[in-house]
């Protein structure tokens, strides 16, 4: 198990953000990997966080298991499988910092645009076809495999559909739960599930579970309007952090 105090000083708040994200505050979790990567190798950081994500998924899926949009889930997950395979195959040749910077820029631009449009006009819900969602699923699976940063591309297609709050949270929970399990073979093949990494993840699990329940409790007490505004601001914040991390 990792014994560096700096690692835990960064990992504990990072895991809390993951828990709040899994509980319904989608977007917060993308901040976690950059935080942990300050104290250890980014690939190792991703391997430590993946078992935590899988355990947190159980809480989120159970809490919102009856609120899932099958159309959104089916199309985006089909694309995500392709994206995960591409991310694994080309991981050695694709600069992860470039991917982080691109995801961050798109996330910031989209969040700012939606905040501006919601303020100046009441947009109609998007009804783009499923194949468009599959393309965004490819991008989501690819960036998720590389850096656990699959939410911004996925949200670009899903948020404009303006699903009901619980439906959005439930679909997000189930989608990323499945995506995280699909990523497991790739990390096994990379040899990242070492005894030290797994013990470190286990030490962080109590914080992960408690913060996920806290997220479920909080998200059900936030109005839908404020919920979407919070998501857009979080996308801007996440994008800024990803760009800053890539530049550093």
N, C-alpha and C positions, 0 to 999 in steps of 0.2 A: 504494500500500500504506500502511496506517495506520502512523504512526511514533511514536505515543504510548507510552512505556514502561509507563505504568499499564495500558494496554489489554492488553499482552502479559503483564504480571504477573498479570492476572486470566484472560486467555484461555488461557494454557498449562495451568494446573491445571484449568481448565474442560474443555479438550479431553482431558486425561488422564482425567477422570471420564467423559467421553463414551466413550472407548476401553474403559475397564473395564466400562461399562454394555453396550456392544456385544459385549464378550467374554463376557458372561454375568451380570454383576452388575446385573441389571435394576433401575432406579430411580435409580441414581447420576446418569444423564445428565440428569435433570430439574433438577439443581442448576446445570447449566452456563449456561443462558440467563440466569437471574437474576444470576450472577456477571459475565458479560460485559456485561450491561446496566448495570452500575455505571459502565462506562467509555465507553459509546456508546449511541446510541438503540436501544431494544429491538427495533424492526423491522429495523434494520440488523444488529444482533447476530444475529437469527434468520436473516437472509439469508446472513451469513458462515458460520454454523454448518451450514446445510443441505448445501452441497457436502461438508463434512467428514463429516457423518453418512452421506452416500451412499457415500463412499469406505470408511468404516469398516464399513458394511453388507456390503461384499464379503467382508471377512475373516470376519465372524460367520456369514454365510450359508454360505460355503465350509466352515468348520469344523464346522458342525452341519447341513449340508444333508440328511443322511439321517435326521434326527430332527425330523419336522414332523407335527403333528396336523392333518390335513386338515379335520376337523369344526370345530375351534376356529378355524383360519385362515379357512375359507370364510365362516362366519357373521360373525365380527368384521370381516373386510375388507369385506364387503358393506355393513355399517353405516358403516364408516370412510369410504367413498367419499361417502356422503350427508353425513357430518359435515364432511368437508373442503370440500365445496361450500358448505354452510351457513356454515362459518367464513369462507370467502372473501367470500361475498355480503354477510354481515352484519358484516364486520370493522370497517367505518366506524362502526357504530352500537352495537356491543356493547363495553362497557368491559372491556378486557383484564384490568385489575386485579381486577375482580369474578370473572372466570373463574378467575384464578390463586388467589384466596382460596377459592373454592368447591372447586376441585380439591385444594388443600392441606388443607382441613378434612376432606374425605372420605377423603383418603389417610391422615391422622393417625388418624381414628376407626377406619378399617378395620384399619390395622396394629396399633393398640392392642387392638382386639377379638380379632383372630386370635392375638396373643400371649397374651392372657388365656385364651382358649378352649383353645388347645393346651396350656397349663399345667394347666388344671383338668379337661380331658376330651380324649379322643382323637376328634376329629370325623371323621365319614364324609365321603368325597369327594362333592362336589356333582355332581349330574347334571341341572342345569337345562337346559331346552330351548334349541335354537339361536337362536330368535328373541330370547331374553333376551340372548344374546351379541351379537346384531346391535344391540340398543339401546345396550349398553355400547360397541360399536364406533362408533356415531354420536357418543357423548360423547368417545371417544378421538380420533376424526378431527377433531372440532371443536376440542378443546383443543390437539391437535398442530399444526393449521394456524395457530392464533393464537400459541402460545408454545412449540412443541416439547415440550409437557407431556402427551403422550398416554398414557404408561405407567400412571399411577394408575388412570384409569377402566378401561383394558383389564385390568389386574391384578385389579380388583375381581371380575370374572367368571371369569378364567382361574385365578388362584391357588387358589381353593377347589376346583377340579377335581383338584388334587394330581397333576398330571402328573409323570411321571418327570423327574428333573433335566435330562437332555440333551434330552428332548422339550420341556420348558418353554423351555429356552434356544433351541433350534432354531426352535420356532414363533414365539417372540418376535422372533428375528433376521429371519426371513422376513417376518413381518407388518410390522414397522417399515421394512424395506427397501422394500417395496412402497408403504407409506404415504408415505415420503419422496419417492419418484419421482412419486407422484400430486400432491404439493404443488408440484412444480417449475413447472407452468404458471401457478399463482397468483402465485408470486414473480416470474416473468417479466413478468406483466401489471402488477404493482406497480412494475416498474422497479428492482428491488433488486439484480439481478445486474450491478452496475457493474464497471468494470475494477479499481477500487481494492478493492472488496469481494472480488472473485475472487482477486486477487493476495494479499490478506491471508489468505484461506482456504488458498491454496496454500502459504504460508509455514508454516502450522500443520499441514500434512498429515503430515510425518515424525513428529511427536509423536503425532498421531492414530493412525497405523498401528502404531507400536510399543506404544502403550498398549492397543490392541485385542488384539494378540497376547498381551500380558501378562494381560489379562482372561481369554482362552481358557485359558491355562496355569493360572491360579489357580482358575478355577471347577471344573476337573476334579480338583482336589485338596482340595475342600471336601466334607464329608459331606452327604447330602441333608437331614438334620435341621438341621444348622447353616446350610445354604444357605437354607432357608425362613425360619428365625429371622432370618437376616441381612436377607432381603428385607423382612420385616415392620418391622424396626428402620429400614431405609433408607426405607421408605414414611413412617414417622413423621418422620424427619429431613427428607425432601423436602417433606412437607406443611408443616412448621414454616418452612422457608426460603421456600416459596411464599407463605404467609400474611404473613410478615415483609416480603417484597418488595412484596406488594400494599398493605400498610399504609403502607410507606415512600413 
